[in-house]
Amino acid sequence: MARTARERIESDPASSSIYKAITDSLSELEGWEVQENASSFHVTHGRAFLGIHPRRGGILVNIVLESEIESDRVHRAERVSSNRWHNEVIVKDVAEIDGEFLTWVRAAYALTA
């Protein structure tokens, strides 16, 4: 039986601490909310700007931006429309929620304003 995204995050210490670090880092931004789906979370501010997908030992974060992120940290980038890219970053340690990562998150949030 498939477990929910919340159960998967809470049952894995690495995923749990990374999820908390991501949501804590969002505290400086206003008006966002987390929508829980069966297998993931969407962080929204009018529309989704982050997708949080639990993985064993980490989290896959989908960052929605106007362009592809040029970084070795990007696992995969996919153009989903003429002005939107889904940039997937696999986070396996809280230390990876750093300045570079937060710059991407802030840019994604800014697109929703």
C-alpha positions as CSV (number, residue, x, y, z in Angstrom):
1,M,0.0,0.0,0.0
2,A,1.4,3.4,-1.0
3,R,2.2,5.8,1.8
4,T,1.4,9.5,1.7
5,A,4.0,12.1,1.1
6,R,3.7,13.2,4.8
7,E,4.2,9.6,6.0
8,R,7.3,9.2,3.7
9,I,8.8,12.5,5.0
10,E,8.1,11.8,8.7
11,S,9.5,8.2,8.5
12,D,12.9,9.3,7.1
13,P,15.1,11.4,9.3
14,A,17.0,12.9,6.4
15,S,13.9,13.8,4.5
16,S,12.2,15.2,7.6
17,S,15.1,17.5,8.5
18,I,15.5,18.7,4.8
19,Y,11.7,19.4,4.6
20,K,11.9,21.4,7.8
21,A,14.9,23.4,6.6
22,I,13.1,24.2,3.3
23,T,9.9,25.3,5.0
24,D,11.9,27.3,7.6
25,S,13.8,29.1,4.9
26,L,10.4,30.2,3.4
27,S,9.5,32.0,6.6
28,E,10.9,35.3,5.2
29,L,8.4,35.1,2.3
30,E,4.8,36.1,2.6
31,G,1.6,34.4,1.7
32,W,2.8,31.0,0.7
33,E,1.1,27.7,1.6
34,V,1.8,24.0,1.3
35,Q,-0.7,21.8,-0.5
36,E,-0.3,18.2,0.3
37,N,-0.9,15.7,-2.6
38,A,-0.8,11.9,-2.5
39,S,2.9,11.7,-3.3
40,S,4.2,15.2,-3.0
41,F,3.8,18.7,-1.7
42,H,3.3,21.9,-3.7
43,V,4.4,25.2,-2.2
44,T,2.2,27.8,-3.7
45,H,1.7,31.6,-3.7
46,G,-1.2,31.9,-6.2
47,R,0.4,29.0,-8.2
48,A,3.0,26.4,-7.4
49,F,6.6,27.6,-7.4
50,L,8.1,24.5,-5.6
51,G,7.4,20.8,-5.7
52,I,8.6,18.7,-2.9
53,H,8.9,15.0,-3.6
54,P,10.1,12.7,-0.8
55,R,12.9,10.3,-1.6
56,R,14.6,7.8,0.6
57,G,17.5,9.7,2.2
58,G,16.5,13.1,0.7
59,I,14.0,15.2,-1.2
60,L,13.7,16.0,-4.9
61,V,12.7,19.7,-5.2
62,N,11.2,20.9,-8.4
63,I,11.9,24.7,-8.8
64,V,9.7,26.5,-11.3
65,L,11.5,29.3,-13.1
66,E,11.5,31.2,-16.4
67,S,14.7,29.5,-17.5
68,E,16.9,26.4,-17.0
69,I,19.2,26.6,-14.0
70,E,22.8,26.1,-15.2
71,S,24.3,24.2,-12.3
72,D,25.7,20.7,-11.6
73,R,23.3,20.5,-8.8
74,V,20.3,20.3,-11.2
75,H,19.4,16.7,-11.7
76,R,17.1,17.4,-14.6
77,A,15.5,20.4,-16.3
78,E,12.4,20.3,-18.4
79,R,10.8,23.1,-20.4
80,V,7.1,22.9,-19.7
81,S,5.9,26.0,-21.6
82,S,7.4,28.9,-23.5
83,N,8.3,30.7,-20.3
84,R,8.4,28.0,-17.6
85,W,11.1,25.4,-16.7
86,H,10.9,22.7,-14.0
87,N,14.4,22.4,-12.5
88,E,14.8,19.3,-10.4
89,V,17.4,19.4,-7.5
90,I,18.0,16.4,-5.3
91,V,18.7,17.5,-1.7
92,K,20.3,14.9,0.5
93,D,21.6,17.1,3.3
94,V,20.4,20.1,5.1
95,A,23.7,21.9,4.2
96,E,22.5,21.9,0.6
97,I,19.8,24.5,1.6
98,D,22.4,27.2,1.0
99,G,22.6,30.6,-0.5
100,E,22.5,29.3,-4.1
101,F,19.5,27.1,-3.4
102,L,17.7,29.9,-1.6
103,T,18.4,32.3,-4.5
104,W,16.6,29.9,-6.8
105,V,13.7,29.5,-4.4
106,R,13.3,33.3,-4.1
107,A,13.4,33.7,-7.8
108,A,10.6,31.1,-8.2
109,Y,8.5,32.8,-5.5
110,A,9.0,36.2,-7.2
111,L,7.4,34.8,-10.4
112,T,4.2,34.3,-8.5
113,A,3.8,37.9,-7.3
